[in-house]
Amino acid sequence: MNFDEFTGELQHRLEFSDTGETVRAIRATLSTLGQRIPEGNAADLAASLPMEIKWYLTGPVDEHGQRFDWREFVARVSEIEGTDRSDAAYHAQVVVDFVETQVPASDFRQLRDQLPADENWGKLFEVVDAGGWGDAEEAQAGGGPQSGDDA
């Protein structure tokens, strides 16, 4: 999959009107995730993604393996994306769900293993755990899965 296909699919899933919004959501999610997980894990996860997308996990990150919880993750994504925390949480869930479809299961499992459940990181995987975007979307009235009060 190339960059345009990747961003196009996420633009559709996020119901954004333009590519710029989509790229901001992807960049905010993946660069923040890259800060949280160890460098090697970020590189493994990025390896199967389009070149421009993999850069977000590895390129702009000054320090990998930082310790912060789900709330701090959402706050950072919200700030980078320029949206409220509830929307940022949902966008991150959708981005991570799509990434899950693009990477080897072992790399995604490694990601999950790096994020402790006792820090509410399970919320990042709510769309994945609901069966993925298509199934989760159908389970909701009026659109895709809603994140509720995640911030």
Secondary structure as GFF3:
##gff-version 3
##sequence-region A 1 151
A	DSSP	alpha_helix	3	14	.	.	.	ID=ss1
A	DSSP	alpha_helix	19	36	.	.	.	ID=ss2
A	DSSP	alpha_helix	39	46	.	.	.	ID=ss3
A	DSSP	alpha_helix	51	58	.	.	.	ID=ss4
A	DSSP	alpha_helix	70	81	.	.	.	ID=ss5
A	DSSP	alpha_helix	85	102	.	.	.	ID=ss6
A	DSSP	alpha_helix	105	114	.	.	.	ID=ss7
A	DSSP	three_ten_helix	117	119	.	.	.	ID=ss8
A	DSSP	three_ten_helix	121	125	.	.	.	ID=ss9
A	DSSP	alpha_helix	126	129	.	.	.	ID=ss10
A	DSSP	alpha_helix	133	138	.	.	.	ID=ss11
###
